[in-house]
Amino acid sequence: MLEFILNLLFGCSHRRTTFPLTPTRKSSGHPLPRTTRLGTYVACLDCGKELAYDWDEMRVSGPALPRPNAPEAQPSFR
């Protein structure tokens, strides 16, 4: 709650954003990497924050969905 109020008072207004981006699969049929964000989003050009975008309403709909956790690297032994 406190973060919301501070961000409201002193945070970025997110007025300058990229065109809506939707990650897609490659034409070769390989699935997306696990670290790729799902869903359409825009990025703020001032602060870099990613925000969810709703194509039906054609506006920013809130914070973007978090990226799935990447698998941990396993040590290799020889």
Backbone as a chain_set.jsonl record, in Angstrom:
{"seq": "MLEFILNLLFGCSHRRTTFPLTPTRKSSGHPLPRTTRLGTYVACLDCGKELAYDWDEMRVSGPALPRPNAPEAQPSFR", "coords": {"N": [[0.817, -1.192, 0.0], [1.895, 1.252, 0.854], [3.948, 1.483, -1.031], [2.417, 1.814, -3.342], [1.216, 4.344, -2.881], [3.499, 6.008, -2.716], [4.52, 5.607, -5.279], [2.452, 6.662, -6.746], [2.621, 9.353, -6.05], [5.339, 10.083, -6.653], [6.211, 8.501, -8.739], [6.697, 7.107, -12.079], [4.752, 8.181, -14.88], [4.211, 6.656, -17.057], [3.677, 7.484, -19.715], [4.996, 7.435, -22.177], [5.24, 4.805, -24.211], [6.103, 1.605, -25.689], [5.027, 0.125, -28.822], [2.363, -2.234, -28.603], [3.477, -5.475, -27.697], [3.576, -8.893, -28.551], [4.75, -11.914, -27.689], [5.642, -14.528, -29.898], [5.61, -17.852, -31.316], [8.466, -19.323, -32.903], [8.869, -19.77, -36.457], [9.843, -22.284, -36.961], [8.639, -24.016, -35.271], [9.554, -24.548, -32.749], [9.118, -24.443, -29.231], [8.518, -21.51, -27.14], [11.156, -20.049, -25.147], [11.403, -20.669, -21.582], [11.673, -18.304, -20.189], [10.366, -16.357, -21.553], [7.926, -13.834, -21.74], [4.418, -14.217, -21.404], [1.478, -13.283, -23.198], [0.172, -10.066, -24.239], [1.996, -7.041, -24.043], [3.204, -3.753, -23.09], [6.084, -1.636, -22.943], [7.403, 0.809, -20.783], [9.025, 3.66, -21.933], [10.453, 5.406, -20.41], [10.927, 4.439, -17.728], [11.184, 1.689, -18.038], [9.453, -0.282, -17.141], [7.283, -3.072, -17.577], [4.024, -3.376, -18.842], [0.788, -4.811, -18.833], [-1.257, -5.189, -21.743], [-4.412, -4.616, -23.165], [-5.969, -5.758, -25.927], [-8.64, -5.683, -26.732], [-9.815, -3.518, -25.351], [-7.972, -1.679, -26.05], [-5.959, -0.439, -24.443], [-3.687, 0.109, -21.67], [-3.757, -2.349, -19.197], [-2.852, -2.86, -16.655], [-0.253, -4.101, -14.398], [2.207, -6.165, -15.996], [1.993, -9.738, -16.528], [3.913, -11.877, -14.46], [7.093, -13.239, -15.452], [7.64, -16.7, -16.18], [9.438, -18.779, -13.86], [12.842, -19.374, -14.502], [14.506, -22.438, -15.147], [16.821, -23.794, -12.763], [20.35, -23.768, -13.154], [22.205, -26.71, -13.565], [25.039, -28.149, -12.025], [27.835, -29.345, -13.897], [29.588, -32.326, -13.999], [32.674, -33.925, -14.627]], "CA": [[0.0, 0.0, 0.0], [2.792, 2.401, 0.928], [4.623, 1.582, -2.324], [1.436, 2.353, -4.281], [1.06, 5.78, -2.625], [4.74, 6.669, -3.12], [4.601, 5.552, -6.736], [1.447, 7.592, -7.238], [3.116, 10.716, -5.844], [6.645, 10.37, -7.226], [6.576, 7.51, -9.743], [6.599, 7.373, -13.509], [3.37, 8.21, -15.36], [4.147, 5.677, -18.161], [3.02, 8.094, -20.877], [5.712, 7.05, -23.397], [5.361, 3.347, -24.219], [6.332, 0.954, -26.967], [3.861, -0.474, -29.458], [2.08, -3.506, -27.918], [4.284, -6.61, -28.124], [3.054, -10.21, -28.201], [5.711, -12.947, -28.071], [5.069, -15.614, -30.703], [6.51, -18.977, -31.567], [9.264, -19.234, -34.121], [8.246, -20.505, -37.547], [10.345, -23.655, -36.989], [7.804, -24.841, -34.417], [10.132, -24.73, -31.417], [8.386, -23.665, -28.219], [9.192, -20.346, -26.581], [11.927, -20.326, -23.931], [10.61, -20.502, -20.359], [11.798, -16.947, -19.656], [9.606, -15.439, -22.392], [6.666, -13.368, -21.155], [3.224, -14.62, -22.136], [0.487, -12.226, -23.261], [0.554, -8.801, -24.873], [2.432, -6.045, -23.078], [3.944, -2.586, -23.563], [7.155, -1.256, -22.024], [7.549, 2.253, -20.612], [10.309, 4.1, -22.464], [11.134, 6.219, -19.399], [11.399, 3.666, -16.575], [11.439, 0.306, -18.422], [8.473, -1.214, -16.575], [6.413, -3.73, -18.549], [2.625, -3.274, -18.442], [-0.121, -5.626, -19.64], [-2.04, -4.418, -22.706], [-5.654, -5.275, -23.55], [-6.281, -5.402, -27.32], [-10.072, -5.403, -26.869], [-10.057, -2.15, -24.868], [-6.901, -0.874, -26.642], [-5.332, 0.383, -23.418], [-2.926, -0.606, -20.658], [-4.715, -2.911, -18.237], [-2.223, -3.078, -15.349], [1.097, -4.654, -14.473], [2.325, -7.354, -16.833], [2.098, -11.006, -15.822], [5.326, -12.194, -14.214], [7.686, -14.271, -16.293], [7.813, -17.97, -15.465], [10.781, -18.951, -13.326], [13.765, -20.139, -15.327], [15.056, -23.58, -14.4], [18.142, -23.555, -12.203], [21.429, -24.448, -13.854], [22.747, -27.84, -12.836], [26.495, -28.251, -12.239], [28.246, -30.481, -14.717], [30.772, -33.005, -13.478], [33.321, -34.762, -15.632]], "C": [[0.861, 1.255, 0.0], [3.514, 2.602, -0.405], [3.681, 2.197, -3.373], [1.301, 3.867, -4.124], [2.311, 6.546, -3.055], [4.888, 6.692, -4.637], [3.603, 6.52, -7.363], [1.95, 9.028, -7.147], [4.391, 11.025, -6.63], [7.034, 9.461, -8.389], [6.396, 7.992, -11.172], [5.125, 7.324, -13.945], [3.14, 7.24, -16.52], [3.406, 6.249, -19.376], [3.686, 7.712, -22.196], [5.949, 5.546, -23.361], [5.651, 2.842, -25.622], [4.995, 0.554, -27.579], [3.6, -1.799, -28.744], [2.844, -4.67, -28.542], [3.637, -7.902, -27.654], [4.079, -11.242, -28.636], [5.012, -14.06, -28.832], [6.082, -16.733, -30.834], [7.283, -18.732, -32.847], [8.604, -20.087, -35.199], [8.709, -21.961, -37.6], [9.547, -24.582, -36.078], [8.376, -25.103, -33.045], [9.341, -23.904, -30.415], [9.215, -22.486, -27.728], [10.046, -20.748, -25.382], [11.086, -20.033, -22.698], [10.671, -19.081, -19.814], [11.019, -15.93, -20.478], [8.275, -15.105, -21.736], [5.51, -13.826, -22.045], [2.226, -13.472, -22.131], [1.055, -10.965, -23.88], [0.923, -7.787, -23.798], [3.068, -4.861, -23.799], [5.021, -2.299, -22.518], [7.235, 0.263, -21.979], [8.942, 2.652, -21.088], [11.086, 4.94, -21.457], [11.719, 5.364, -18.273], [11.668, 2.197, -16.889], [10.446, -0.707, -17.889], [7.591, -1.782, -17.68], [4.994, -3.754, -17.998], [1.768, -4.102, -19.381], [-0.959, -4.718, -20.537], [-3.246, -5.237, -23.132], [-6.026, -4.827, -24.956], [-7.758, -5.058, -27.492], [-10.403, -3.975, -26.455], [-9.059, -1.155, -25.447], [-6.313, 0.1, -25.622], [-4.54, -0.521, -22.464], [-3.892, -1.082, -19.585], [-4.098, -3.204, -16.883], [-0.833, -3.63, -15.501], [1.109, -5.934, -15.301], [2.414, -8.603, -15.97], [3.565, -11.328, -15.61], [5.808, -13.285, -15.154], [7.779, -15.561, -15.497], [9.248, -18.084, -14.963], [11.612, -19.802, -14.263], [14.282, -21.316, -14.505], [16.466, -23.251, -13.907], [19.174, -24.342, -13.005], [21.97, -25.563, -12.968], [24.26, -27.899, -13.076], [26.82, -29.477, -13.087], [29.549, -31.032, -14.158], [31.348, -33.873, -14.572], [34.093, -35.863, -14.977]], "O": [[0.603, 2.2, -0.746], [3.678, 3.732, -0.864], [4.111, 3.007, -4.193], [1.274, 4.593, -5.118], [2.211, 7.602, -3.68], [5.332, 7.688, -5.207], [3.885, 7.126, -8.396], [1.731, 9.826, -8.058], [4.515, 12.104, -7.21], [8.103, 9.645, -8.97], [5.996, 9.128, -11.426], [4.349, 6.517, -13.432], [1.998, 7.023, -16.925], [2.594, 5.556, -19.989], [3.02, 7.667, -23.23], [6.762, 5.062, -22.573], [5.47, 3.555, -26.609], [3.955, 0.638, -26.925], [4.558, -2.44, -28.31], [2.857, -4.832, -29.763], [3.201, -8.006, -26.508], [4.272, -11.439, -29.836], [3.92, -14.486, -28.458], [7.257, -16.575, -30.504], [6.824, -18.034, -33.751], [7.863, -21.021, -34.889], [8.043, -22.793, -38.216], [9.748, -25.796, -36.102], [7.759, -25.806, -32.245], [8.937, -22.782, -30.72], [10.437, -22.457, -27.875], [9.699, -21.691, -24.67], [10.153, -19.233, -22.761], [9.796, -18.689, -19.042], [11.01, -14.748, -20.134], [7.58, -15.99, -21.237], [5.611, -13.822, -23.272], [2.139, -12.749, -21.138], [2.269, -10.818, -24.025], [0.251, -7.683, -22.771], [3.426, -4.957, -24.973], [4.883, -2.673, -21.354], [7.147, 0.927, -23.012], [9.932, 2.042, -20.685], [12.282, 5.161, -21.646], [12.879, 5.542, -17.902], [12.316, 1.514, -16.095], [10.588, -1.898, -18.166], [7.2, -1.068, -18.603], [4.775, -4.104, -16.839], [1.992, -4.101, -20.591], [-1.327, -3.612, -20.141], [-3.117, -6.425, -23.429], [-6.36, -3.662, -25.17], [-8.094, -4.216, -28.325], [-11.18, -3.296, -27.127], [-9.257, 0.057, -25.357], [-6.184, 1.295, -25.886], [-4.703, -1.741, -22.455], [-4.741, -0.323, -19.118], [-4.78, -3.76, -16.023], [-0.28, -3.636, -16.6], [0.14, -6.692, -15.303], [2.854, -8.543, -14.822], [4.384, -11.075, -16.494], [5.037, -14.138, -15.592], [7.973, -15.531, -14.282], [10.168, -17.543, -15.577], [11.147, -20.827, -14.76], [14.471, -21.193, -13.295], [17.207, -22.517, -14.561], [18.899, -25.446, -13.474], [22.166, -25.376, -11.768], [24.713, -27.719, -14.207], [26.156, -30.51, -12.995], [30.489, -30.286, -13.883], [30.615, -34.482, -15.35], [34.71, -36.678, -15.664]]}, "num_chains": 1, "name": "protein.A"}
